[in-house]
Amino acid sequence: MYKKLIYLAFFVLVLGLVGITNGQPTGEFLLEWWFDIGAGNAVNDLINNPNYPDNPTGSAMLDSVELPTTKPASLWEGDIDNYGARLQGYIYPPATGDYTFWITGDNGSQFWLSTNFDSSNMVMTCEVPGTQWTGDREWDKFPNDQKSAPVTLEAGQKYYVNVWFKEGSGGDGVAVGWGGPGIGEGPEVISAEYISPVTGPTNFIATNPSPPDADILEDTWVSLSWDPGAYALSHNVYFADNLDDVVAGAESAFRGNQPSTYYVVGFPGFPYPDGLTIGTTYYWRVDEVNDTHPDSPWKGNIWSFTIPPKKAYGPSPADAAELVDPNVELSWEIGFGSKLHYMYFGDNFDEVNNATGGAPLGFATYTPGPLKLAKTYYWRVDEFDIIATHKGDVWSFTTEGGVAGPDPSNGAVDITQTPILTWTPGVYAASHQIYFGSDKELVRNADTGSPEYIGTGDLGAQSYKPGKLEWNTTYYWRIDELNNANADSPWTGPVWSFTTANFLIVDDFESYNDIDPPDPQSNRIFEAWLDGYEIPTNGALVGNELPPYAEQSIVHSGIQSMPYFYDNSVGYSEATLTLTYPRDWTEKSVTTLTIWFRGGSANAAETLYVALNGSAVVNHDNPNAAQIATWTQWNIDLQSFGVNLANVNTIALGLGNKNNPQAGGSGTMYFDDIRLYAPSQ
């Protein structure tokens, strides 16, 4: 049976998903509204409109919206219109099976369904094309591209729902319908019931922290406060200078359960009675508690604030910045309690570091004047707080035209012990000199007679392989550029650094690119991980069909992971990487292979396995591992493979039964950070 939708003549009315009346929970919904602040009296019109149905709290819901900042940036490009609304909440399917969803509205209205409140595990989404319409419409008149493909949902599983009306110009609306087991062919739609006047995606958790998140607090005590969640009766407070402790809810960070929405620290009689520490970042979290509610407690977001140091910090341009305008104005963040600033500037690190007697400045800015191109400069700011002078760090930057783009990036950590260093040459370079070592000052001051001097290379060969490096060690490198035809040659480059990992990296998926053959720089992920392409008995496909070939949104760490599509209708799925390094899996006495993976609730429950040297297989203990919708660490004892670990040629990731293939289902997996750890890690 098809239902007609009724729309208010001027306002956007959002309708919710149908409830289930078979005795189990049906779900709850919240309607929130956004308005362009320049839309005249639209907000007041809505509050006072006698035809607006079921407004449970009068103006309270709308008063809590700070306009126009509540409009998500991802949905709006400027002030398109004075309309916008979102329905959010959750549903419980009445039975396990395939469900279909419909959406109608105008100009890009959108719907998503997820097993996580933040949409990080998307089950499905559909969107109305950008067409305008008015008046009542029936579902059977809607185009097919507004209907989702059937998705398999589980009975009793909680699925979060968001419906966005993104823009419009005539006061139409958006609605969602669904059909499936326990509902009928559908679509069935009814009005949503409000659950709270609190707006925003965090209506169940604490919001509006004071001091604001990431604030700079120039005091050694603070009274924390927050707005409570919709159902909160009390609050668990966590506070510490250790982020991991607050994230984990460690006992050392737990400050107790309390009914009030404020908490004092850094004052006699309270935690940190001697005051907060200057130059320290503190982290805090509030979990909302209601013992009568099945979803309690609601874990809060992590907030932070920083007590600034007494010395200058936050340089602009940032330390070691590249391609800086020669007419740059330098600025910095003032140290705690500072009244005057002493600037030191030059092109020699030691001179700037050792300088004294600088002229005082009353403002936190300095313009050194037109600078030379392709040159590295150093600067230092000392802060005076009436009582003492606090010597600043020496910062550096390189002007336009200089060497840039180090890879690994400056300050990078967890780098492979066999890296390839690359960089982008400056505009004047004809050749370059390479300096490398584990002592920063020796590398900074090295010349061609120093042990840190590696050699001179021609333009076009911007890479260096330092060989096999030590674990968990910081290395420094510098590239000087030369051109005998230029009187300013050579140009001394900045000192860059990276730190090697305290584990072996089998693959972190960071090196793959979107460059197609025959370019010699091509390194596509599916040419390293060989899958089932054009192999009828192997249902695996690695990488996206179009660039970016590696996944760049769903990642565990870094900027890329491996997307892996499996279809076990052919028996099993497997992708294999041939190893160059590391092949000796006994180095540093490593004992554990770690693989991070992520699946999805809609995936078929196929066995997840890893195989070494083509035949040594270890299966994941959880037969439903492919359906785990969050990043999960899989630790494997290397001895369980039963192969010569000193000579591992290949590693394969698969789904199904490798030794006895059976027809099965399909799905999508993501893999990242394949590593080898020693026992102490």
Secondary structure per residue as TSV (DSSP state, phi and psi in degrees):
chain	resnum	aa	ss	phi	psi
A	1	M	-	360.0	131.9
A	2	Y	-	-98.1	140.5
A	3	K	-	-111.6	142.0
A	4	K	-	-87.8	150.7
A	5	L	-	-100.1	141.0
A	6	I	-	-112.6	133.8
A	7	Y	-	-120.2	144.2
A	8	L	-	-69.2	149.1
A	9	A	S	-66.7	-30.5
A	10	F	S	-119.9	-33.2
A	11	F	S	-102.2	161.4
A	12	V	-	-85.8	124.8
A	13	L	-	-111.4	123.4
A	14	V	B	-102.9	127.6
A	15	L	-	-102.4	148.4
A	16	G	E	-99.4	-176.6
A	17	L	E	-84.0	153.4
A	18	V	-	-65.1	146.5
A	19	G	-	-86.9	160.5
A	20	I	-	-108.7	133.7
A	21	T	-	-113.9	30.4
A	22	N	S	-97.7	16.4
A	23	G	S	101.8	-16.0
A	24	Q	S	-94.8	165.5
A	25	P	-	-56.7	141.5
A	26	T	-	-99.8	-28.3
A	27	G	E	120.4	164.8
A	28	E	E	-136.4	152.9
A	29	F	E	-137.7	151.4
A	30	L	E	-128.2	134.1
A	31	L	E	-104.2	124.9
A	32	E	E	-123.2	150.4
A	33	W	E	-121.8	146.0
A	34	W	-	-123.6	143.7
A	35	F	-	-138.5	141.6
A	36	D	-	-64.2	129.7
A	37	I	T	-64.0	-18.7
A	38	G	T	-91.3	19.0
A	39	A	S	-95.0	31.5
A	40	G	T	65.8	-131.3
A	41	N	T	-101.7	30.6
A	42	A	H	-58.5	-42.1
A	43	V	H	-65.5	-47.9
A	44	N	H	-62.7	-38.6
A	45	D	H	-58.4	-41.8
A	46	L	H	-67.1	-44.9
A	47	I	H	-60.5	-41.6
A	48	N	H	-91.3	-2.4
A	49	N	-	-69.7	114.9
A	50	P	T	-68.4	-17.2
A	51	N	T	-88.2	-5.1
A	52	Y	S	-74.8	118.0
A	53	P	T	-81.2	142.9
A	54	D	T	58.2	34.2
A	55	N	-	-73.1	107.8
A	56	P	T	-76.8	-20.8
A	57	T	T	-132.4	21.3
A	58	G	T	62.0	-126.5
A	59	S	T	-90.2	-3.0
A	60	A	H	-58.9	-42.2
A	61	M	H	-62.4	-40.8
A	62	L	H	-78.9	-33.1
A	63	D	H	-62.6	-26.8
A	64	S	T	-79.2	-4.5
A	65	V	-	-92.1	121.2
A	66	E	-	-90.8	112.1
A	67	L	T	-94.4	144.9
A	68	P	T	-99.3	17.9
A	69	T	T	-69.6	-13.9
A	70	T	T	-76.5	-7.7
A	71	K	S	-76.4	117.4
A	72	P	-	-59.2	133.2
A	73	A	T	-61.6	-29.4
A	74	S	T	-68.7	-16.1
A	75	L	T	-102.1	-14.4
A	76	W	-	-128.0	143.3
A	77	E	S	-120.4	87.2
A	78	G	S	78.1	-171.7
A	79	D	-	-88.2	82.7
A	80	I	-	-67.4	-39.2
A	81	D	-	-161.3	168.5
A	82	N	S	-98.9	20.6
A	83	Y	-	-120.3	156.2
A	84	G	-	171.4	140.2
A	85	A	E	-156.6	157.6
A	86	R	E	-141.1	135.9
A	87	L	E	-103.6	128.0
A	88	Q	E	-137.5	150.3
A	89	G	E	165.8	-149.2
A	90	Y	E	-150.6	161.9
A	91	I	E	-134.0	160.6
A	92	Y	-	-123.6	111.5
A	93	P	-	-60.2	140.9
A	94	P	S	-75.0	-20.2
A	95	A	S	-153.7	156.5
A	96	T	S	-75.9	133.0
A	97	G	E	161.6	-171.4
A	98	D	E	-88.1	129.0
A	99	Y	E	-119.8	147.5
A	100	T	E	-118.1	139.9
A	101	F	E	-117.5	145.2
A	102	W	E	-122.6	152.6
A	103	I	E	-138.4	142.9
A	104	T	E	-138.3	149.9
A	105	G	-	167.5	-153.9
A	106	D	S	-141.4	156.8
A	107	N	S	51.9	57.0
A	108	G	S	82.1	23.1
A	109	S	-	-58.4	145.5
A	110	Q	E	-136.6	153.2
A	111	F	E	-138.3	136.5
A	112	W	E	-137.2	155.7
A	113	L	E	-130.9	132.2
A	114	S	E	-146.9	154.9
A	115	T	S	-87.2	-5.5
A	116	N	S	-117.9	145.9
A	117	F	T	-63.6	-28.5
A	118	D	T	-92.7	11.6
A	119	S	S	67.8	14.3
A	120	S	S	-71.4	-12.7
A	121	N	S	-125.8	76.4
A	122	M	E	-68.3	130.2
A	123	V	E	-91.4	-45.8
A	124	M	E	-164.2	162.6
A	125	T	E	-152.1	150.5
A	126	C	E	-147.8	157.8
A	127	E	E	-142.1	141.3
A	128	V	-	-77.7	132.1
A	129	P	-	-60.2	162.3
A	130	G	S	-76.5	66.1
A	131	T	-	-124.8	145.1
A	132	Q	-	-98.8	139.2
A	133	W	-	-149.8	161.4
A	134	T	-	-137.5	164.2
A	135	G	S	86.3	174.9
A	136	D	-	-71.0	141.9
A	137	R	-	-134.1	151.8
A	138	E	-	-105.1	149.7
A	139	W	G	-57.9	-36.4
A	140	D	G	-72.3	-4.4
A	141	K	G	-93.8	-4.7
A	142	F	S	-80.5	145.3
A	143	P	-	-62.1	152.8
A	144	N	G	-63.5	-27.8
A	145	D	G	-74.2	0.6
A	146	Q	G	-99.7	5.8
A	147	K	B	-110.8	131.9
A	148	S	-	-74.0	158.1
A	149	A	-	-69.8	149.8
A	150	P	-	-57.7	138.9
A	151	V	E	-123.9	144.1
A	152	T	E	-86.4	120.7
A	153	L	E	-116.2	153.0
A	154	E	-	-102.6	138.5
A	155	A	T	-61.1	134.4
A	156	G	T	81.2	-12.6
A	157	Q	-	-72.4	137.3
A	158	K	-	-85.9	120.3
A	159	Y	E	-115.5	127.4
A	160	Y	E	-85.9	145.2
A	161	V	E	-126.1	136.0
A	162	N	E	-132.7	132.2
A	163	V	E	-125.1	123.4
A	164	W	E	-113.9	122.7
A	165	F	E	-93.6	110.3
A	166	K	-	-89.3	-35.0
A	167	E	-	-166.5	170.0
A	168	G	-	175.6	172.1
A	169	S	S	-140.7	6.7
A	170	G	S	-134.4	7.2
A	171	G	-	75.4	32.4
A	172	D	-	-83.8	-146.9
A	173	G	-	-157.6	-173.5
A	174	V	B	-139.5	142.5
A	175	A	E	-148.1	156.0
A	176	V	E	-127.6	139.2
A	177	G	E	-128.4	158.9
A	178	W	E	-142.5	159.4
A	179	G	E	-146.0	150.3
A	180	G	E	160.7	-166.6
A	181	P	T	-55.6	129.1
A	182	G	T	84.9	-6.0
A	183	I	T	-119.7	-41.5
A	184	G	E	115.7	-175.6
A	185	E	E	-62.8	-29.1
A	186	G	E	71.4	-178.5
A	187	P	E	-83.9	142.5
A	188	E	E	-114.0	133.3
A	189	V	E	-138.8	137.5
A	190	I	E	-137.0	169.2
A	191	S	-	-69.3	147.3
A	192	A	-	-76.8	155.4
A	193	E	-	-103.8	135.8
A	194	Y	B	-74.5	144.8
A	195	I	-	-111.2	-19.8
A	196	S	-	-168.4	150.0
A	197	P	S	-81.5	-2.5
A	198	V	-	-79.9	129.5
A	199	T	-	-96.0	166.6
A	200	G	S	99.0	163.0
A	201	P	T	-73.5	-2.2
A	202	T	T	-116.8	36.5
A	203	N	T	-67.7	-17.4
A	204	F	T	-91.8	-15.1
A	205	I	S	-114.4	168.1
A	206	A	-	-64.6	141.6
A	207	T	E	-137.2	177.3
A	208	N	E	53.4	60.0
A	209	P	E	-68.6	146.1
A	210	S	E	-132.7	119.8
A	211	P	S	-67.0	156.3
A	212	P	-	-59.4	155.2
A	213	D	T	-56.9	136.6
A	214	A	T	66.9	21.6
A	215	D	E	-73.3	155.5
A	216	I	E	-100.5	118.6
A	217	L	-	-110.8	113.2
A	218	E	-	-93.6	65.4
A	219	D	S	-162.4	164.8
A	220	T	S	-109.0	12.3
A	221	W	-	-144.6	161.0
A	222	V	E	-156.6	146.3
A	223	S	E	-106.1	106.3
A	224	L	E	-76.0	144.5
A	225	S	E	-149.7	164.6
A	226	W	E	-160.8	164.0
A	227	D	E	-90.8	133.1
A	228	P	-	-74.5	158.1
A	229	G	-	-70.0	167.1
A	230	A	T	-60.0	-35.7
A	231	Y	T	-110.7	6.5
A	232	A	-	-67.3	132.0
A	233	L	S	-107.1	-23.4
A	234	S	E	-154.0	177.8
A	235	H	E	-141.1	128.5
A	236	N	E	-90.5	120.9
A	237	V	E	-105.6	131.6
A	238	Y	E	-121.5	134.6
A	239	F	E	-152.6	130.8
A	240	A	E	-169.0	169.4
A	241	D	S	-95.3	8.7
A	242	N	-	-114.1	112.2
A	243	L	H	-59.9	-44.4
A	244	D	H	-59.9	-37.9
A	245	D	H	-65.6	-39.3
A	246	V	H	-70.5	-41.6
A	247	V	H	-60.1	-43.7
A	248	A	H	-79.7	-9.7
A	249	G	T	65.4	38.2
A	250	A	-	-63.3	153.2
A	251	E	T	-59.2	-34.9
A	252	S	T	-66.1	-22.5
A	253	A	T	-99.1	-13.4
A	254	F	E	-75.9	123.7
A	255	R	E	-105.8	3.3
A	256	G	E	113.5	168.6
A	257	N	E	-100.7	136.6
A	258	Q	E	-148.2	155.0
A	259	P	S	-83.3	-23.5
A	260	S	S	-82.9	160.1
A	261	T	S	-107.7	36.4
A	262	Y	E	-145.6	158.4
A	263	Y	E	-155.2	129.1
A	264	V	E	-102.1	135.9
A	265	V	E	-136.3	152.7
A	266	G	S	83.8	22.5
A	267	F	S	-137.6	144.3
A	268	P	T	-51.6	134.5
A	269	G	T	90.5	-2.8
A	270	F	S	-129.0	171.3
A	271	P	S	-54.6	145.2
A	272	Y	S	58.1	57.5
A	273	P	T	-63.4	-23.4
A	274	D	T	-86.9	3.5
A	275	G	-	101.6	155.1
A	276	L	-	-72.9	155.3
A	277	T	-	-88.6	129.2
A	278	I	T	-62.8	139.3
A	279	G	T	79.8	21.5
A	280	T	E	-122.9	142.7
A	281	T	E	-99.3	131.7
A	282	Y	E	-113.0	147.2
A	283	Y	E	-122.4	144.4
A	284	W	E	-148.5	157.9
A	285	R	E	-150.3	144.2
A	286	V	E	-124.6	117.8
A	287	D	E	-96.0	131.3
A	288	E	E	-88.5	136.1
A	289	V	E	-124.4	133.3
A	290	N	-	-151.1	99.3
A	291	D	T	-63.3	-14.7
A	292	T	T	-88.5	-6.5
A	293	H	S	-104.9	133.5
A	294	P	T	-65.9	-22.0
A	295	D	T	-91.3	-4.3
A	296	S	-	-73.3	145.5
A	297	P	S	-84.1	156.1
A	298	W	B	-97.5	113.5
A	299	K	-	-70.1	129.0
A	300	G	-	-85.8	169.4
A	301	N	-	-72.6	158.5
A	302	I	-	-88.4	123.8
A	303	W	E	-112.9	162.0
A	304	S	E	-149.2	160.7
A	305	F	E	-148.9	159.8
A	306	T	E	-126.3	132.7
A	307	I	E	-86.8	115.4
A	308	P	-	-66.2	156.2
A	309	P	-	-74.6	168.8
A	310	K	S	-77.1	-23.8
A	311	K	S	-89.1	163.0
A	312	A	-	-60.8	148.1
A	313	Y	E	-149.9	175.5
A	314	G	E	60.9	53.7
A	315	P	E	-67.3	147.6
A	316	S	E	-134.7	117.0
A	317	P	S	-66.4	157.4
A	318	A	-	-61.5	154.4
A	319	D	T	-56.0	133.9
A	320	A	T	68.2	20.6
A	321	A	E	-62.9	151.6
A	322	E	E	-118.7	162.4
A	323	L	E	55.9	42.1
A	324	V	E	-83.6	139.9
A	325	D	-	-60.0	130.6
A	326	P	T	-61.7	-16.7
A	327	N	T	-99.6	28.6
A	328	V	-	-63.2	145.7
A	329	E	-	-104.1	123.6
A	330	L	E	-85.0	143.0
A	331	S	E	-147.9	166.3
A	332	W	E	-158.5	167.9
A	333	E	E	-89.3	133.4
A	334	I	-	-72.1	137.9
A	335	G	-	-65.7	158.0
A	336	F	T	-54.8	118.7
A	337	G	T	76.5	8.5
A	338	S	-	-70.4	143.8
A	339	K	-	-116.8	-33.7
A	340	L	E	-134.3	159.9
A	341	H	E	-133.0	139.6
A	342	Y	E	-117.2	120.0
A	343	M	E	-101.0	137.8
A	344	Y	E	-130.9	131.7
A	345	F	E	-145.3	141.4
A	346	G	E	178.4	-175.6
A	347	D	S	-107.7	14.2
A	348	N	-	-127.2	120.2
A	349	F	H	-58.2	-49.8
A	350	D	H	-62.0	-40.2
A	351	E	H	-64.3	-42.2
A	352	V	H	-68.7	-39.9
A	353	N	H	-66.1	-34.4
A	354	N	H	-98.7	-1.6
A	355	A	-	-66.9	149.6
A	356	T	-	-138.4	168.3
A	357	G	-	73.3	28.8
A	358	G	-	-68.6	156.9
A	359	A	-	-74.2	140.1
A	360	P	E	-73.6	145.5
A	361	L	E	-120.1	142.6
A	362	G	S	-94.4	-11.8
A	363	F	S	-123.2	155.6
A	364	A	S	-90.5	46.5
A	365	T	E	-141.6	154.6
A	366	Y	E	-156.4	131.1
A	367	T	-	-110.8	110.3
A	368	P	-	-75.7	-6.4
A	369	G	-	95.8	171.7
A	370	P	S	-56.7	128.4
A	371	L	-	-107.7	164.8
A	372	K	-	-77.3	151.7
A	373	L	T	-74.6	155.3
A	374	A	T	56.2	37.7
A	375	K	-	-130.2	144.0
A	376	T	E	-94.6	129.8
A	377	Y	E	-119.4	154.9
A	378	Y	E	-124.5	145.9
A	379	W	E	-150.3	154.6
A	380	R	E	-144.5	141.7
A	381	V	E	-125.3	121.9
A	382	D	E	-97.6	137.3
A	383	E	E	-106.1	136.0
A	384	F	E	-116.4	122.7
A	385	D	-	-112.1	29.3
A	386	I	S	81.6	-39.3
A	387	I	S	-89.6	-42.0
A	388	A	-	-150.1	161.2
A	389	T	E	-102.7	130.9
A	390	H	E	-112.0	110.2
A	391	K	-	-64.9	134.0
A	392	G	-	-90.9	168.1
A	393	D	-	-72.4	156.4
A	394	V	E	-89.7	120.4
A	395	W	E	-105.1	162.4
A	396	S	E	-140.8	161.4
A	397	F	E	-155.8	159.3
A	398	T	E	-120.2	131.0
A	399	T	E	-74.8	169.1
A	400	E	T	-54.4	144.4
A	401	G	T	94.8	-6.7
A	402	G	S	-91.5	174.2
A	403	V	-	-61.3	142.3
A	404	A	E	-154.5	-176.7
A	405	G	E	60.6	48.1
A	406	P	E	-65.9	142.1
A	407	D	E	-137.5	111.0
A	408	P	S	-64.6	151.9
A	409	S	-	-64.5	155.3
A	410	N	T	-59.8	127.0
A	411	G	T	84.3	4.7
A	412	A	E	-63.1	148.3
A	413	V	E	-123.1	168.5
A	414	D	E	57.3	43.1
A	415	I	E	-89.7	144.4
A	416	T	-	-55.7	151.5
A	417	Q	S	-75.6	-4.6
A	418	T	S	-126.4	62.3
A	419	P	-	-78.3	162.3
A	420	I	-	-115.8	115.4
A	421	L	E	-86.6	131.0
A	422	T	E	-134.5	162.4
A	423	W	E	-157.4	169.8
A	424	T	E	-106.3	125.5
A	425	P	-	-71.6	157.6
A	426	G	-	-77.6	170.5
A	427	V	T	-70.4	-22.7
A	428	Y	T	-99.6	-5.5
A	429	A	-	-67.8	136.7
A	430	A	S	-113.0	-23.7
A	431	S	E	-158.9	176.9
A	432	H	E	-145.8	155.1
A	433	Q	E	-114.7	138.7
A	434	I	E	-111.3	132.3
A	435	Y	E	-126.3	137.0
A	436	F	E	-151.1	139.8
A	437	G	E	178.0	-178.3
A	438	S	S	-103.7	4.2
A	439	D	-	-116.3	116.4
A	440	K	H	-61.2	-45.4
A	441	E	H	-69.0	-36.7
A	442	L	H	-64.5	-40.2
A	443	V	H	-67.7	-40.3
A	444	R	H	-62.0	-40.2
A	445	N	H	-98.2	4.1
A	446	A	-	-68.3	150.8
A	447	D	-	-130.0	-172.0
A	448	T	T	-68.2	-8.8
A	449	G	T	-97.4	2.4
A	450	S	S	-91.0	153.1
A	451	P	T	-60.1	-24.9
A	452	E	T	-75.4	-11.8
A	453	Y	E	-74.5	122.2
A	454	I	E	-92.8	-38.8
A	455	G	E	152.2	178.5
A	456	T	E	-110.9	137.3
A	457	G	E	-125.9	158.2
A	458	D	E	-82.4	156.5
A	459	L	T	-62.0	136.8
A	460	G	T	103.2	-8.7
A	461	A	-	-121.7	60.0
A	462	Q	-	-86.1	66.7
A	463	S	E	-155.7	154.6
A	464	Y	E	-149.8	131.2
A	465	K	-	-105.4	107.4
A	466	P	-	-77.3	-1.1
A	467	G	-	88.7	-162.5
A	468	K	S	-83.7	120.6
A	469	L	-	-100.8	167.9
A	470	E	-	-73.4	156.8
A	471	W	T	-72.6	149.1
A	472	N	T	48.0	49.4
A	473	T	-	-131.4	139.5
A	474	T	E	-91.6	130.5
A	475	Y	E	-119.1	151.5
A	476	Y	E	-123.8	145.6
A	477	W	E	-147.6	155.2
A	478	R	E	-144.3	139.4
A	479	I	E	-119.2	115.9
A	480	D	E	-98.6	142.3
A	481	E	E	-114.2	145.5
A	482	L	E	-129.0	148.9
A	483	N	-	-159.3	104.4
A	484	N	T	-63.0	-16.3
A	485	A	T	-85.4	-2.0
A	486	N	S	-119.3	128.9
A	487	A	T	-66.3	-21.8
A	488	D	T	-81.7	-7.3
A	489	S	-	-70.8	144.6
A	490	P	-	-84.8	161.2
A	491	W	B	-104.4	113.7
A	492	T	-	-75.9	126.8
A	493	G	-	-85.5	167.3
A	494	P	-	-71.9	162.8
A	495	V	E	-92.2	120.6
A	496	W	E	-103.1	162.7
A	497	S	E	-143.2	159.6
A	498	F	E	-153.5	159.9
A	499	T	E	-123.3	128.7
A	500	T	E	-72.5	159.7
A	501	A	-	-76.4	158.7
A	502	N	S	-97.3	30.3
A	503	F	S	-153.5	166.8
A	504	L	E	-90.8	135.1
A	505	I	E	-97.4	112.5
A	506	V	E	-76.4	-48.4
A	507	D	E	-164.1	127.5
A	508	D	-	-109.8	0.7
A	509	F	S	67.0	13.9
A	510	E	-	-83.6	-24.1
A	511	S	S	-83.5	-12.0
A	512	Y	-	-75.1	145.8
A	513	N	-	-131.1	-177.4
A	514	D	-	-109.1	20.7
A	515	I	-	-83.9	126.0
A	516	D	-	-90.5	151.3
A	517	P	T	-61.3	155.2
A	518	P	T	-91.0	12.8
A	519	D	S	-55.1	128.0
A	520	P	T	-64.3	-17.5
A	521	Q	T	-84.3	-2.0
A	522	S	-	-61.3	130.3
A	523	N	-	-148.7	70.1
A	524	R	-	-82.7	144.9
A	525	I	H	-62.5	-35.3
A	526	F	H	-80.7	-4.1
A	527	E	H	-92.8	-13.8
A	528	A	H	-94.7	-46.6
A	529	W	E	-94.9	101.9
A	530	L	E	-80.1	125.1
A	531	D	-	-113.3	-152.3
A	532	G	-	-95.4	16.6
A	533	Y	T	-58.9	122.6
A	534	E	T	63.4	21.3
A	535	I	-	-116.6	104.8
A	536	P	T	-59.0	-24.8
A	537	T	T	-95.4	3.5
A	538	N	B	-126.1	117.2
A	539	G	-	-93.3	14.0
A	540	A	E	-90.4	139.5
A	541	L	E	-132.7	125.9
A	542	V	E	-105.3	139.0
A	543	G	S	86.7	153.8
A	544	N	-	-75.9	153.1
A	545	E	S	-66.4	-34.6
A	546	L	S	-121.4	157.0
A	547	P	S	-60.6	146.4
A	548	P	S	-74.1	133.7
A	549	Y	-	-71.3	-36.1
A	550	A	S	-86.9	155.0
A	551	E	B	-74.8	132.6
A	552	Q	S	-122.7	5.1
A	553	S	S	-112.1	-48.2
A	554	I	S	-93.3	90.7
A	555	V	-	-130.8	152.8
A	556	H	S	-87.0	-44.8
A	557	S	S	-151.0	164.1
A	558	G	S	72.3	-149.1
A	559	I	S	-121.4	-1.5
A	560	Q	-	-142.9	150.6
A	561	S	B	-136.7	178.8
A	562	M	E	-103.0	116.0
A	563	P	E	-78.7	136.8
A	564	Y	E	-137.5	116.7
A	565	F	E	-107.7	126.3
A	566	Y	E	-121.0	144.5
A	567	D	E	-141.0	97.7
A	568	N	G	-87.6	16.7
A	569	S	G	-63.2	-21.0
A	570	V	G	-93.2	-1.6
A	571	G	S	128.3	-59.1
A	572	Y	E	-159.5	170.6
A	573	S	E	-131.9	137.8
A	574	E	E	-155.3	138.6
A	575	A	E	-126.8	136.9
A	576	T	E	-125.2	134.2
A	577	L	E	-109.6	125.6
A	578	T	E	-84.8	128.4
A	579	L	-	-90.7	141.9
A	580	T	S	-110.4	-47.7
A	581	Y	S	-151.1	136.2
A	582	P	-	-86.3	138.4
A	583	R	-	-108.9	-24.2
A	584	D	-	-89.3	100.0
A	585	W	T	-91.1	27.1
A	586	T	T	-114.2	-2.7
A	587	E	G	-57.4	135.9
A	588	K	G	55.6	23.0
A	589	S	G	59.4	37.1
A	590	V	-	-61.3	145.2
A	591	T	-	-129.4	-12.8
A	592	T	E	-131.5	129.3
A	593	L	E	-94.2	127.4
A	594	T	E	-117.4	130.4
A	595	I	E	-128.7	128.7
A	596	W	E	-95.8	130.9
A	597	F	E	-138.8	162.9
A	598	R	E	-151.6	132.7
A	599	G	-	-116.6	-138.1
A	600	G	-	-164.8	151.8
A	601	S	T	-64.5	-22.3
A	602	A	T	-84.9	-6.3
A	603	N	S	-69.1	150.2
A	604	A	-	-69.9	143.1
A	605	A	-	-81.2	74.5
A	606	E	-	-96.4	148.7
A	607	T	-	-65.1	130.9
A	608	L	E	-93.9	131.8
A	609	Y	E	-141.1	162.2
A	610	V	E	-128.3	141.0
A	611	A	E	-129.9	138.8
A	612	L	E	-110.6	142.3
A	613	N	T	53.5	30.5
A	614	G	T	85.3	-17.3
A	615	S	T	-141.3	-22.5
A	616	A	E	-80.7	105.0
A	617	V	E	-109.7	136.7
A	618	V	E	-126.5	126.5
A	619	N	E	-93.6	149.6
A	620	H	-	-68.3	142.6
A	621	D	S	-64.9	-28.6
A	622	N	-	-92.4	112.7
A	623	P	T	-65.2	-15.0
A	624	N	T	-104.3	22.8
A	625	A	G	-57.7	-33.8
A	626	A	G	-65.7	-14.7
A	627	Q	G	-98.7	1.7
A	628	I	-	-72.7	123.4
A	629	A	-	-99.0	10.5
A	630	T	S	-127.5	159.2
A	631	W	-	-60.0	128.0
A	632	T	E	-130.7	135.0
A	633	Q	E	-91.2	125.3
A	634	W	E	-110.4	112.8
A	635	N	E	-102.7	128.1
A	636	I	E	-125.7	125.3
A	637	D	E	-67.2	121.6
A	638	L	G	-60.3	-28.7
A	639	Q	G	-66.9	-19.3
A	640	S	G	-70.6	-12.7
A	641	F	G	-80.1	-29.4
A	642	G	-	67.4	34.8
A	643	V	S	-125.6	171.2
A	644	N	-	-71.4	101.6
A	645	L	T	-72.7	-11.8
A	646	A	T	-80.5	-7.0
A	647	N	-	-146.2	76.0
A	648	V	-	-96.5	115.6
A	649	N	-	-90.1	-37.8
A	650	T	E	-141.1	155.0
A	651	I	E	-131.0	135.4
A	652	A	E	-125.7	143.0
A	653	L	E	-113.9	128.9
A	654	G	E	-142.7	165.7
A	655	L	E	-133.6	131.4
A	656	G	E	118.5	-159.6
A	657	N	-	-112.5	102.8
A	658	K	S	-63.0	-38.3
A	659	N	S	-86.4	-16.9
A	660	N	S	-145.1	73.5
A	661	P	-	-57.6	136.3
A	662	Q	-	-133.6	141.4
A	663	A	-	-60.7	134.6
A	664	G	-	-148.0	-152.1
A	665	G	-	-103.0	-166.2
A	666	S	E	-133.5	172.3
A	667	G	E	170.6	-173.0
A	668	T	E	-129.0	131.9
A	669	M	E	-121.4	161.6
A	670	Y	E	-131.7	138.0
A	671	F	E	-126.7	147.2
A	672	D	E	-157.7	159.2
A	673	D	E	49.7	65.5
A	674	I	E	-86.6	116.6
A	675	R	E	-137.4	163.4
A	676	L	E	-121.9	127.2
A	677	Y	E	-116.5	145.2
A	678	A	-	-81.9	162.9
A	679	P	T	-58.1	-30.6
A	680	S	T	-76.2	-10.1
A	681	Q	-	-87.1	360.0
